[in-house]
Structures are given as C-alpha cells and as structure tokens.
Amino acid sequence: MSDAASFPHPSAWDAQTYADDFSFVAASARDLIEWLGPQSGEKILDLGCGTGALSATIAESGAVVEGVDQDASMLALAAREHPGIAFRQADGQALRVDAPLDAVFSNAALHWMPDQDAVVRSVAAALRPGGRFVAEMGGKRNIAAILAPLRAAMAEAGVPVAQQPQPWVFPSPAEQASRLEAQGFEVRRLAYFDRPSPFEGGMDGMRGWLQMFARAFSAVCPADRWEQVVRAVEDGARDQLFDGERWVGDYVRLRFLAQRV
Ligand code: BEZ
C-alpha cells in the first residue's frame, strides 16, 4: 500500500484544507457514480482521485478501484484515509495500466489537464473494448463570473492577460463529444448544466477559493499586489455571486458517459 513516502514529487495542493473546506466537490458529484454503475469485480480507475473520497464510494460496490492523481499530498492523504484502496501517482495525459480496465471515472479533474486530446487518447488505450469513461468536469463558461474580474485585476496588477496562466480547459458539449468520438468512443450520455456551488467561509469564501484554486495566478502576481487582486475579484463578482451570507461559485458542469467501441 502506498504512503506519503511513495509520492516524492513536490505538491501544489494543500490536501487537508481541500478535504476540510472543499468536500462539496466530491459530495455534489456522488450521483455521477450512478452513471458509472460499478459492478463487483470490475477494474475501475479513478482519474484525478484527489483525497480518494469517491474512490472509496466506488469500492463499496465490490469493484477493484485504483486511484491516480498527480499530486503527492492528495495521494498521501488518500492512502491514509482509505488504506484498502491502491493509489499511485500518474499523469492522465499519459496513463499506463498493466491490464485493460472496465471503466475510468473522473470528477473535477480533467479540466486541470491541458492536453485534452491526450487525456481521451490515453483513457481509450487503458480501457477494454466496451469499457466506460464516465466523467464530470468544468464546461464552457465555468466560473466565468470569477475569471473575468480575476483576469482584469491581474492586468491591473501588472500581468497582462496574454501573460496570464491558462490553468483550466472548459470544453463545450460539442467539443468534448467530438473529441471522444475521434478517439473511438460512443457518447451514450452527456449533460451540460449549471451547478451553483456554495463556498465555505462566509464572507471570506471567495478569498479561500482563490487561495486554494488560483495559485497559478498568485504565483505570477507581484506579491505586494495579490491582496488588491483578491479584493478586486470580490468587488467584481459580488453582485452575481454573493448572496448576503456566502459566496456561490458559478460552476458549470459537463458530464459524460462514453463507451469504447
Ligand atoms: C471546477 O471544479 O470547476 C473548478 C474548480 C477549481 C478551479 C477551476 C474549476
């Protein structure tokens, strides 16, 4: 079984804070497991498993689950919390498996992988014919009400839009369906929908969200300007996303069940 020492790469994530304050990410996608329909004995890979919460739920079906993620601290926490499940470090854009899988599952992870064609190609190669790829990710217009003031404030802080990071890919339903079909999948189900997502932390919820998820931006922002960027995002998004008590992120989900031909 894996432990922290098995994941030597530096970590970009604060896994414990993610588990404590962002558990809504896994909780809101539990019904995605109904799309997966795991069966006892099936070999299922959870791609971008994070702290392993959904890997553990899938394993309750009797399926043999392996969780993979790129992040060392997420994997270390997953291994501690779910000692009966195998976890390993891997890049979804270049998966390697010992034997063909029955299914690949993924929640809120694919949009962090820049080469989406490579992801779909590597998942196709990992599946047996008839195997399922079931995933949910951010879709087109995801977090638009956060990104617009974030990009504007970063420019104001001295980082022009052209030099700002592009940490996420949020495809439209048509783009993702074409990508899947091009790699030999049949798209059996697809849904594209808004999921307003309340952040923990009351008035400080947007600040906490930015601290957890927008590190690519804070990393290139002059340190003495980051506070100004956070406040500008709060000001720019308040009318749309603050309900008087908490921040509610404008998440847009793209969910699919695709079968390898
Ligand atoms: C998402 O799950 O849609 C998401 C979370 C953090 C940053 C970007 C997107």
py3Dmol code that shows the C-alpha trace and the ligand (Angstrom):
import py3Dmol

protein = """\
ATOM      1  CA  MET A   1       0.000   0.000   0.000  1.00  0.00           C
ATOM      2  CA  SER A   2       1.188   3.489  -0.804  1.00  0.00           C
ATOM      3  CA  ASP A   3       2.159   6.033   1.799  1.00  0.00           C
ATOM      4  CA  ALA A   4       3.455   9.595   1.797  1.00  0.00           C
ATOM      5  CA  ALA A   5       6.998   8.384   1.141  1.00  0.00           C
ATOM      6  CA  SER A   6       5.834   6.764  -2.097  1.00  0.00           C
ATOM      7  CA  PHE A   7       4.888  10.148  -3.567  1.00  0.00           C
ATOM      8  CA  PRO A   8       8.108  12.116  -3.661  1.00  0.00           C
ATOM      9  CA  HIS A   9       7.129  14.879  -6.091  1.00  0.00           C
ATOM     10  CA  PRO A  10       6.508  18.331  -4.674  1.00  0.00           C
ATOM     11  CA  SER A  11       2.889  19.124  -4.074  1.00  0.00           C
ATOM     12  CA  ALA A  12       0.940  22.099  -5.366  1.00  0.00           C
ATOM     13  CA  TRP A  13      -2.057  21.363  -3.162  1.00  0.00           C
ATOM     14  CA  ASP A  14      -2.932  21.755   0.493  1.00  0.00           C
ATOM     15  CA  ALA A  15      -4.754  18.417   0.687  1.00  0.00           C
ATOM     16  CA  GLN A  16      -6.042  18.767   4.257  1.00  0.00           C
ATOM     17  CA  THR A  17      -7.635  22.160   3.580  1.00  0.00           C
ATOM     18  CA  TYR A  18      -9.079  20.758   0.379  1.00  0.00           C
ATOM     19  CA  ALA A  19     -10.590  17.850   2.333  1.00  0.00           C
ATOM     20  CA  ASP A  20     -11.880  20.119   5.125  1.00  0.00           C
ATOM     21  CA  ASP A  21     -13.222  23.094   3.174  1.00  0.00           C
ATOM     22  CA  PHE A  22     -13.964  21.800  -0.319  1.00  0.00           C
ATOM     23  CA  SER A  23     -15.695  18.497   0.379  1.00  0.00           C
ATOM     24  CA  PHE A  24     -18.610  19.811  -1.711  1.00  0.00           C
ATOM     25  CA  VAL A  25     -16.557  18.930  -4.817  1.00  0.00           C
ATOM     26  CA  ALA A  26     -16.902  15.198  -4.144  1.00  0.00           C
ATOM     27  CA  ALA A  27     -20.290  15.421  -2.386  1.00  0.00           C
ATOM     28  CA  SER A  28     -22.006  17.179  -5.276  1.00  0.00           C
ATOM     29  CA  ALA A  29     -20.859  14.541  -7.756  1.00  0.00           C
ATOM     30  CA  ARG A  30     -21.924  11.421  -5.849  1.00  0.00           C
ATOM     31  CA  ASP A  31     -24.703  10.774  -8.350  1.00  0.00           C
ATOM     32  CA  LEU A  32     -22.050  10.567 -11.062  1.00  0.00           C
ATOM     33  CA  ILE A  33     -21.350   7.137  -9.581  1.00  0.00           C
ATOM     34  CA  GLU A  34     -24.854   6.121 -10.687  1.00  0.00           C
ATOM     35  CA  TRP A  35     -23.781   6.934 -14.247  1.00  0.00           C
ATOM     36  CA  LEU A  36     -20.766   4.694 -13.709  1.00  0.00           C
ATOM     37  CA  GLY A  37     -22.812   1.803 -12.330  1.00  0.00           C
ATOM     38  CA  PRO A  38     -19.817  -0.037 -10.850  1.00  0.00           C
ATOM     39  CA  GLN A  39     -20.122  -3.822 -10.618  1.00  0.00           C
ATOM     40  CA  SER A  40     -18.438  -6.170  -8.199  1.00  0.00           C
ATOM     41  CA  GLY A  41     -15.093  -7.362  -9.557  1.00  0.00           C
ATOM     42  CA  GLU A  42     -14.760  -4.663 -12.203  1.00  0.00           C
ATOM     43  CA  LYS A  43     -11.388  -2.942 -12.532  1.00  0.00           C
ATOM     44  CA  ILE A  44     -12.003   0.787 -12.278  1.00  0.00           C
ATOM     45  CA  LEU A  45      -9.519   3.636 -12.289  1.00  0.00           C
ATOM     46  CA  ASP A  46     -10.406   6.928 -10.562  1.00  0.00           C
ATOM     47  CA  LEU A  47      -8.512   9.540 -12.572  1.00  0.00           C
ATOM     48  CA  GLY A  48      -7.631  12.619 -10.528  1.00  0.00           C
ATOM     49  CA  CYS A  49      -8.823  10.920  -7.354  1.00  0.00           C
ATOM     50  CA  GLY A  50      -7.699  13.713  -5.016  1.00  0.00           C
ATOM     51  CA  THR A  51      -8.243  12.628  -1.416  1.00  0.00           C
ATOM     52  CA  GLY A  52      -9.935   9.415  -2.568  1.00  0.00           C
ATOM     53  CA  ALA A  53     -13.461  10.102  -1.262  1.00  0.00           C
ATOM     54  CA  LEU A  54     -15.163   8.950  -4.464  1.00  0.00           C
ATOM     55  CA  SER A  55     -12.697   6.083  -4.989  1.00  0.00           C
ATOM     56  CA  ALA A  56     -13.879   4.740  -1.632  1.00  0.00           C
ATOM     57  CA  THR A  57     -17.550   5.087  -2.554  1.00  0.00           C
ATOM     58  CA  ILE A  58     -16.980   3.253  -5.842  1.00  0.00           C
ATOM     59  CA  ALA A  59     -15.104   0.498  -3.999  1.00  0.00           C
ATOM     60  CA  GLU A  60     -18.209  -0.160  -1.840  1.00  0.00           C
ATOM     61  CA  SER A  61     -19.706  -1.836  -4.935  1.00  0.00           C
ATOM     62  CA  GLY A  62     -17.043  -4.536  -4.773  1.00  0.00           C
ATOM     63  CA  ALA A  63     -15.178  -3.091  -7.747  1.00  0.00           C
ATOM     64  CA  VAL A  64     -11.382  -3.152  -7.609  1.00  0.00           C
ATOM     65  CA  VAL A  65     -10.531   0.541  -7.599  1.00  0.00           C
ATOM     66  CA  GLU A  66      -7.218   2.242  -8.187  1.00  0.00           C
ATOM     67  CA  GLY A  67      -6.938   5.982  -7.608  1.00  0.00           C
ATOM     68  CA  VAL A  68      -4.422   8.037  -9.563  1.00  0.00           C
ATOM     69  CA  ASP A  69      -3.521  11.676  -9.171  1.00  0.00           C
ATOM     70  CA  GLN A  70      -0.581  13.918  -9.947  1.00  0.00           C
ATOM     71  CA  ASP A  71      -0.438  15.495  -6.539  1.00  0.00           C
ATOM     72  CA  ALA A  72       1.677  13.978  -3.769  1.00  0.00           C
ATOM     73  CA  SER A  73      -0.145  15.481  -0.789  1.00  0.00           C
ATOM     74  CA  MET A  74      -3.559  14.433  -2.133  1.00  0.00           C
ATOM     75  CA  LEU A  75      -2.298  10.884  -2.620  1.00  0.00           C
ATOM     76  CA  ALA A  76      -0.716  10.724   0.815  1.00  0.00           C
ATOM     77  CA  LEU A  77      -3.996  11.798   2.425  1.00  0.00           C
ATOM     78  CA  ALA A  78      -5.994   9.384   0.246  1.00  0.00           C
ATOM     79  CA  ALA A  79      -3.740   6.484   1.260  1.00  0.00           C
ATOM     80  CA  ARG A  80      -4.094   7.387   4.947  1.00  0.00           C
ATOM     81  CA  GLU A  81      -7.880   7.751   4.808  1.00  0.00           C
ATOM     82  CA  HIS A  82      -8.567   4.728   2.614  1.00  0.00           C
ATOM     83  CA  PRO A  83      -5.936   2.081   3.374  1.00  0.00           C
ATOM     84  CA  GLY A  84      -7.810  -0.646   1.479  1.00  0.00           C
ATOM     85  CA  ILE A  85      -7.500   1.149  -1.862  1.00  0.00           C
ATOM     86  CA  ALA A  86      -4.434   1.389  -4.096  1.00  0.00           C
ATOM     87  CA  PHE A  87      -3.313   4.890  -5.041  1.00  0.00           C
ATOM     88  CA  ARG A  88      -0.471   5.928  -7.306  1.00  0.00           C
ATOM     89  CA  GLN A  89       0.945   8.996  -8.950  1.00  0.00           C
ATOM     90  CA  ALA A  90       0.176   9.278 -12.662  1.00  0.00           C
ATOM     91  CA  ASP A  91      -0.496  11.805 -15.386  1.00  0.00           C
ATOM     92  CA  GLY A  92      -3.918  11.410 -17.022  1.00  0.00           C
ATOM     93  CA  GLN A  93      -2.401  12.556 -20.315  1.00  0.00           C
ATOM     94  CA  ALA A  94      -0.115   9.509 -20.370  1.00  0.00           C
ATOM     95  CA  LEU A  95      -1.779   6.725 -18.403  1.00  0.00           C
ATOM     96  CA  ARG A  96      -0.133   3.319 -18.194  1.00  0.00           C
ATOM     97  CA  VAL A  97      -2.057   0.267 -16.988  1.00  0.00           C
ATOM     98  CA  ASP A  98      -0.990  -3.361 -16.553  1.00  0.00           C
ATOM     99  CA  ALA A  99      -4.216  -4.808 -17.949  1.00  0.00           C
ATOM    100  CA  PRO A 100      -7.229  -3.297 -19.749  1.00  0.00           C
ATOM    101  CA  LEU A 101      -9.762  -1.636 -17.444  1.00  0.00           C
ATOM    102  CA  ASP A 102     -13.532  -1.959 -17.308  1.00  0.00           C
ATOM    103  CA  ALA A 103     -14.014   1.723 -16.573  1.00  0.00           C
ATOM    104  CA  VAL A 104     -12.286   5.027 -15.978  1.00  0.00           C
ATOM    105  CA  PHE A 105     -14.042   7.503 -13.685  1.00  0.00           C
ATOM    106  CA  SER A 106     -13.125  11.126 -13.111  1.00  0.00           C
ATOM    107  CA  ASN A 107     -14.625  14.012 -11.161  1.00  0.00           C
ATOM    108  CA  ALA A 108     -13.465  17.643 -11.265  1.00  0.00           C
ATOM    109  CA  ALA A 109     -10.010  16.698 -12.501  1.00  0.00           C
ATOM    110  CA  LEU A 110      -9.977  16.610 -16.306  1.00  0.00           C
ATOM    111  CA  HIS A 111     -10.181  20.397 -16.641  1.00  0.00           C
ATOM    112  CA  TRP A 112      -6.758  20.679 -14.961  1.00  0.00           C
ATOM    113  CA  MET A 113      -5.128  18.673 -17.781  1.00  0.00           C
ATOM    114  CA  PRO A 114      -4.006  20.958 -20.614  1.00  0.00           C
ATOM    115  CA  ASP A 115      -3.888  18.386 -23.428  1.00  0.00           C
ATOM    116  CA  GLN A 116      -7.453  17.095 -23.556  1.00  0.00           C
ATOM    117  CA  ASP A 117      -6.840  15.054 -26.720  1.00  0.00           C
ATOM    118  CA  ALA A 118      -4.012  13.237 -24.941  1.00  0.00           C
ATOM    119  CA  VAL A 119      -6.258  12.521 -21.945  1.00  0.00           C
ATOM    120  CA  VAL A 120      -9.005  10.975 -24.060  1.00  0.00           C
ATOM    121  CA  ARG A 121      -6.454   9.023 -26.111  1.00  0.00           C
ATOM    122  CA  SER A 122      -4.752   7.625 -23.028  1.00  0.00           C
ATOM    123  CA  VAL A 123      -8.062   6.696 -21.387  1.00  0.00           C
ATOM    124  CA  ALA A 124      -9.149   4.921 -24.600  1.00  0.00           C
ATOM    125  CA  ALA A 125      -5.903   2.959 -24.618  1.00  0.00           C
ATOM    126  CA  ALA A 126      -6.389   1.935 -20.971  1.00  0.00           C
ATOM    127  CA  LEU A 127      -9.927   0.552 -21.482  1.00  0.00           C
ATOM    128  CA  ARG A 128     -11.065  -2.789 -22.830  1.00  0.00           C
ATOM    129  CA  PRO A 129     -13.447  -2.682 -25.817  1.00  0.00           C
ATOM    130  CA  GLY A 130     -16.863  -1.825 -24.341  1.00  0.00           C
ATOM    131  CA  GLY A 131     -15.223  -0.154 -21.334  1.00  0.00           C
ATOM    132  CA  ARG A 132     -16.754   3.038 -19.944  1.00  0.00           C
ATOM    133  CA  PHE A 133     -15.326   6.501 -19.489  1.00  0.00           C
ATOM    134  CA  VAL A 134     -17.538   8.384 -17.025  1.00  0.00           C
ATOM    135  CA  ALA A 135     -16.519  11.881 -16.060  1.00  0.00           C
ATOM    136  CA  GLU A 136     -17.597  15.276 -14.862  1.00  0.00           C
ATOM    137  CA  MET A 137     -15.553  18.417 -15.465  1.00  0.00           C
ATOM    138  CA  GLY A 138     -15.976  22.144 -15.787  1.00  0.00           C
ATOM    139  CA  GLY A 139     -17.769  23.026 -19.017  1.00  0.00           C
ATOM    140  CA  LYS A 140     -17.793  26.107 -21.221  1.00  0.00           C
ATOM    141  CA  ARG A 141     -18.457  29.315 -19.197  1.00  0.00           C
ATOM    142  CA  ASN A 142     -17.466  27.592 -15.949  1.00  0.00           C
ATOM    143  CA  ILE A 143     -16.542  30.182 -13.264  1.00  0.00           C
ATOM    144  CA  ALA A 144     -16.895  32.999 -15.829  1.00  0.00           C
ATOM    145  CA  ALA A 145     -18.002  35.446 -13.122  1.00  0.00           C
ATOM    146  CA  ILE A 146     -14.767  34.768 -11.188  1.00  0.00           C
ATOM    147  CA  LEU A 147     -12.394  34.606 -14.137  1.00  0.00           C
ATOM    148  CA  ALA A 148     -13.412  37.929 -15.707  1.00  0.00           C
ATOM    149  CA  PRO A 149     -12.580  40.087 -12.648  1.00  0.00           C
ATOM    150  CA  LEU A 150      -9.555  37.906 -11.882  1.00  0.00           C
ATOM    151  CA  ARG A 151      -8.039  38.482 -15.325  1.00  0.00           C
ATOM    152  CA  ALA A 152      -8.858  42.203 -15.232  1.00  0.00           C
ATOM    153  CA  ALA A 153      -7.359  42.608 -11.745  1.00  0.00           C
ATOM    154  CA  MET A 154      -4.222  40.685 -12.711  1.00  0.00           C
ATOM    155  CA  ALA A 155      -3.770  43.027 -15.694  1.00  0.00           C
ATOM    156  CA  GLU A 156      -4.254  46.000 -13.373  1.00  0.00           C
ATOM    157  CA  ALA A 157      -1.589  44.492 -11.080  1.00  0.00           C
ATOM    158  CA  GLY A 158       0.908  44.401 -13.959  1.00  0.00           C
ATOM    159  CA  VAL A 159       0.383  40.967 -15.526  1.00  0.00           C
ATOM    160  CA  PRO A 160      -1.160  41.445 -18.995  1.00  0.00           C
ATOM    161  CA  VAL A 161      -3.843  38.967 -19.994  1.00  0.00           C
ATOM    162  CA  ALA A 162      -1.573  37.440 -22.671  1.00  0.00           C
ATOM    163  CA  GLN A 163       0.972  36.573 -19.963  1.00  0.00           C
ATOM    164  CA  GLN A 164      -1.535  35.155 -17.506  1.00  0.00           C
ATOM    165  CA  PRO A 165      -1.810  31.423 -16.906  1.00  0.00           C
ATOM    166  CA  GLN A 166      -4.475  29.261 -18.533  1.00  0.00           C
ATOM    167  CA  PRO A 167      -4.729  26.599 -15.825  1.00  0.00           C
ATOM    168  CA  TRP A 168      -8.038  25.114 -16.944  1.00  0.00           C
ATOM    169  CA  VAL A 169      -9.796  23.772 -20.033  1.00  0.00           C
ATOM    170  CA  PHE A 170     -13.601  24.040 -20.048  1.00  0.00           C
ATOM    171  CA  PRO A 171     -14.899  22.465 -23.276  1.00  0.00           C
ATOM    172  CA  SER A 172     -18.364  22.857 -24.740  1.00  0.00           C
ATOM    173  CA  PRO A 173     -20.525  19.711 -25.002  1.00  0.00           C
ATOM    174  CA  ALA A 174     -19.964  19.645 -28.783  1.00  0.00           C
ATOM    175  CA  GLU A 175     -16.189  19.926 -28.447  1.00  0.00           C
ATOM    176  CA  GLN A 176     -15.993  17.154 -25.882  1.00  0.00           C
ATOM    177  CA  ALA A 177     -18.323  14.841 -27.816  1.00  0.00           C
ATOM    178  CA  SER A 178     -16.229  15.310 -30.978  1.00  0.00           C
ATOM    179  CA  ARG A 179     -13.032  14.637 -29.045  1.00  0.00           C
ATOM    180  CA  LEU A 180     -14.452  11.433 -27.584  1.00  0.00           C
ATOM    181  CA  GLU A 181     -15.752  10.214 -30.933  1.00  0.00           C
ATOM    182  CA  ALA A 182     -12.428  10.980 -32.620  1.00  0.00           C
ATOM    183  CA  GLN A 183     -10.720   8.620 -30.165  1.00  0.00           C
ATOM    184  CA  GLY A 184     -13.128   5.741 -30.718  1.00  0.00           C
ATOM    185  CA  PHE A 185     -15.775   6.355 -28.067  1.00  0.00           C
ATOM    186  CA  GLU A 186     -19.543   6.305 -28.459  1.00  0.00           C
ATOM    187  CA  VAL A 187     -21.122   9.013 -26.319  1.00  0.00           C
ATOM    188  CA  ARG A 188     -24.034   7.325 -24.565  1.00  0.00           C
ATOM    189  CA  ARG A 189     -24.999  10.131 -22.175  1.00  0.00           C
ATOM    190  CA  LEU A 190     -23.989  13.764 -21.942  1.00  0.00           C
ATOM    191  CA  ALA A 191     -25.246  16.569 -19.706  1.00  0.00           C
ATOM    192  CA  TYR A 192     -24.308  20.241 -19.502  1.00  0.00           C
ATOM    193  CA  PHE A 193     -25.764  22.156 -16.602  1.00  0.00           C
ATOM    194  CA  ASP A 194     -25.244  24.903 -14.029  1.00  0.00           C
ATOM    195  CA  ARG A 195     -24.327  23.861 -10.535  1.00  0.00           C
ATOM    196  CA  PRO A 196     -24.194  26.934  -8.269  1.00  0.00           C
ATOM    197  CA  SER A 197     -21.681  25.870  -5.610  1.00  0.00           C
ATOM    198  CA  PRO A 198     -21.626  27.490  -2.154  1.00  0.00           C
ATOM    199  CA  PHE A 199     -18.129  28.084  -0.780  1.00  0.00           C
ATOM    200  CA  GLU A 200     -17.255  27.565   2.884  1.00  0.00           C
ATOM    201  CA  GLY A 201     -16.099  30.550   4.919  1.00  0.00           C
ATOM    202  CA  GLY A 202     -18.923  33.091   4.755  1.00  0.00           C
ATOM    203  CA  MET A 203     -17.636  36.468   3.588  1.00  0.00           C
ATOM    204  CA  ASP A 204     -14.133  35.029   3.213  1.00  0.00           C
ATOM    205  CA  GLY A 205     -15.265  32.205   0.954  1.00  0.00           C
ATOM    206  CA  MET A 206     -14.058  33.785  -2.282  1.00  0.00           C
ATOM    207  CA  ARG A 207     -10.684  34.551  -0.720  1.00  0.00           C
ATOM    208  CA  GLY A 208     -10.410  30.901   0.391  1.00  0.00           C
ATOM    209  CA  TRP A 209     -11.418  29.645  -3.043  1.00  0.00           C
ATOM    210  CA  LEU A 210      -8.791  31.812  -4.742  1.00  0.00           C
ATOM    211  CA  GLN A 211      -6.160  30.661  -2.272  1.00  0.00           C
ATOM    212  CA  MET A 212      -6.947  27.007  -2.985  1.00  0.00           C
ATOM    213  CA  PHE A 213      -7.568  27.069  -6.726  1.00  0.00           C
ATOM    214  CA  ALA A 214      -5.988  30.195  -8.232  1.00  0.00           C
ATOM    215  CA  ARG A 215      -2.390  29.525  -7.224  1.00  0.00           C
ATOM    216  CA  ALA A 216      -1.262  29.675 -10.833  1.00  0.00           C
ATOM    217  CA  PHE A 217      -2.325  33.337 -10.748  1.00  0.00           C
ATOM    218  CA  SER A 218      -0.946  34.284  -7.324  1.00  0.00           C
ATOM    219  CA  ALA A 219       2.344  32.637  -8.332  1.00  0.00           C
ATOM    220  CA  VAL A 220       2.864  35.143 -11.166  1.00  0.00           C
ATOM    221  CA  CYS A 221       1.348  38.157  -9.424  1.00  0.00           C
ATOM    222  CA  PRO A 222       3.727  40.602  -7.716  1.00  0.00           C
ATOM    223  CA  ALA A 223       3.409  39.577  -4.042  1.00  0.00           C
ATOM    224  CA  ASP A 224       2.512  43.058  -2.873  1.00  0.00           C
ATOM    225  CA  ARG A 225      -0.387  43.249  -5.396  1.00  0.00           C
ATOM    226  CA  TRP A 226      -2.140  39.931  -4.650  1.00  0.00           C
ATOM    227  CA  GLU A 227      -4.306  41.350  -1.863  1.00  0.00           C
ATOM    228  CA  GLN A 228      -5.525  44.014  -4.276  1.00  0.00           C
ATOM    229  CA  VAL A 229      -6.375  41.291  -6.834  1.00  0.00           C
ATOM    230  CA  VAL A 230      -8.386  39.315  -4.261  1.00  0.00           C
ATOM    231  CA  ARG A 231     -10.373  42.406  -3.280  1.00  0.00           C
ATOM    232  CA  ALA A 232     -10.989  43.297  -6.919  1.00  0.00           C
ATOM    233  CA  VAL A 233     -12.355  39.804  -7.592  1.00  0.00           C
ATOM    234  CA  GLU A 234     -14.642  40.100  -4.553  1.00  0.00           C
ATOM    235  CA  ASP A 235     -15.851  43.525  -5.730  1.00  0.00           C
ATOM    236  CA  GLY A 236     -16.282  42.406  -9.336  1.00  0.00           C
ATOM    237  CA  ALA A 237     -18.127  39.176  -8.533  1.00  0.00           C
ATOM    238  CA  ARG A 238     -20.157  40.302  -5.508  1.00  0.00           C
ATOM    239  CA  ASP A 239     -23.400  41.230  -7.301  1.00  0.00           C
ATOM    240  CA  GLN A 240     -23.539  37.896  -9.104  1.00  0.00           C
ATOM    241  CA  LEU A 241     -22.045  35.508  -6.566  1.00  0.00           C
ATOM    242  CA  PHE A 242     -22.516  36.796  -3.004  1.00  0.00           C
ATOM    243  CA  ASP A 243     -25.948  36.044  -1.568  1.00  0.00           C
ATOM    244  CA  GLY A 244     -25.553  38.128   1.589  1.00  0.00           C
ATOM    245  CA  GLU A 245     -24.144  35.274   3.660  1.00  0.00           C
ATOM    246  CA  ARG A 246     -21.899  33.237   1.417  1.00  0.00           C
ATOM    247  CA  TRP A 247     -20.238  33.106  -1.957  1.00  0.00           C
ATOM    248  CA  VAL A 248     -21.828  30.778  -4.505  1.00  0.00           C
ATOM    249  CA  GLY A 249     -19.490  29.849  -7.369  1.00  0.00           C
ATOM    250  CA  ASP A 250     -20.932  29.834 -10.891  1.00  0.00           C
ATOM    251  CA  TYR A 251     -19.887  26.270 -11.643  1.00  0.00           C
ATOM    252  CA  VAL A 252     -20.998  24.835 -14.983  1.00  0.00           C
ATOM    253  CA  ARG A 253     -20.647  21.068 -15.323  1.00  0.00           C
ATOM    254  CA  LEU A 254     -20.048  18.876 -18.323  1.00  0.00           C
ATOM    255  CA  ARG A 255     -20.758  15.243 -17.604  1.00  0.00           C
ATOM    256  CA  PHE A 256     -20.492  12.274 -19.959  1.00  0.00           C
ATOM    257  CA  LEU A 257     -20.687   8.508 -20.214  1.00  0.00           C
ATOM    258  CA  ALA A 258     -18.743   7.265 -23.224  1.00  0.00           C
ATOM    259  CA  GLN A 259     -18.169   3.673 -24.254  1.00  0.00           C
ATOM    260  CA  ARG A 260     -15.079   2.453 -26.049  1.00  0.00           C
ATOM    261  CA  VAL A 261     -16.104   0.803 -29.278  1.00  0.00           C
TER     262      VAL A 261
END
"""
ligand_1 = """\
9
BEZ
C -14.199 23.253 -11.056
O -14.361 22.230 -10.393
O -14.955 23.563 -11.966
C -13.044 24.133 -10.804
C -12.517 24.183 -9.552
C -11.445 24.992 -9.336
C -10.899 25.753 -10.343
C -11.447 25.699 -11.572
C -12.533 24.889 -11.813
"""
view = py3Dmol.view(width=600, height=400)
view.addModel(protein, "pdb")
view.setStyle({"model": 0}, {"cartoon": {"style": "trace"}})
view.addModel(ligand_1, "xyz")
view.setStyle({"model": 1}, {"stick": {}})
view.zoomTo()
view.show()
